[in-house]
């Protein structure tokens, strides 16, 4: 199952080989072939971010910092013989956990002919209609970055994948094959604390959560499909997924955390509505290893439903609202067989979100607030943020992640001691 990684490495090398000469050419004003110069582009940025906890967090961090990042991004693109080569690589120094990584967010080759697009390599995958709520989008997410206040693009984690797109007269199809399962970047206890049913309290590393990964074989690869189009101004889509739950919510027979198999089937609609944009999305999560819901080591089947609406209230001020329901099937069986029934989620978890965005000073200054609130769990999460674009190169951002909850075992309530503030400065080129 290492084949795609070797292919990805090859595309990285090809992109560098064909792009770097173009970059060098840009320094030579006398270079005569204008078409050659237009074949490649170089972009990037350097970002410095700092964040600190505002509460007494039990997670073991460096000097109570929630973020201490130096990120340098290089983006290269080049068109070679009708093949679009793209590379996005981050050099990331993380002072919180004293780690340095070279992360490839994109290393792809894309070829198009007639009504077919083929993209191979490491890529960020996304679809669906939710705003920070993901129903049919089961591609990897980075919740470590999200809760630390990194740039929102880092919420979507990359995957090694083959993506085939077909554009037809009646409908369009996207088919995505991921030869190796890639989980979410979930909370391990190293940076953020969480609730442990086994311990009955909030815990953090050490030890870190280290789940058992699915073995690298063809039967454990992931497959996702979307059929979509537009009809009389209404965007519609059907979704299918075969793979695993993104979080280690299952346990093996030895009591080690692991990832349960998951099949998902869903649909979505989006259209203009009452001067704004309305959307709806639904998905059935089938936990194929426990269809009866009696195995306490495997998550139960779920139905997930989302409805949303967004419109501009006044010039530059946008309001977005969402209502989300997560309904556990065979809930009685879950309670009857659970080792910790007192900590199990309610049969239906309801969640309301509100987004407010206000732009001013010719859109250079933006204020935003995103609020999650669950009336069933009586917990919530606030994300206030401010960003200012100084000029075409420099920008600054600041914000906070604020959690609250009546009970320590609810979804947001468990993170109550992880409140943090952050600031970031960025130079783009």
PyMOL commands that set and color helices and strands:
alter all, ss='L'
color gray80, all
select helices_A, chain A and resi 3-26+34-37+62-64+143-148+152-155+218-220+331-337+341-343+413-418
alter helices_A, ss='H'
color red, helices_A
select strands_A, chain A and resi 40-53+65-80+83-94+99-113+116-124+158-167+172-178+194-196+201-203+222-231+234-244+250-251+257-258+261-273+276-286+302-314+317-328+348-360+365-374+379-389+394-405+420-428
alter strands_A, ss='S'
color yellow, strands_A
deselect
rebuild
show_as cartoon
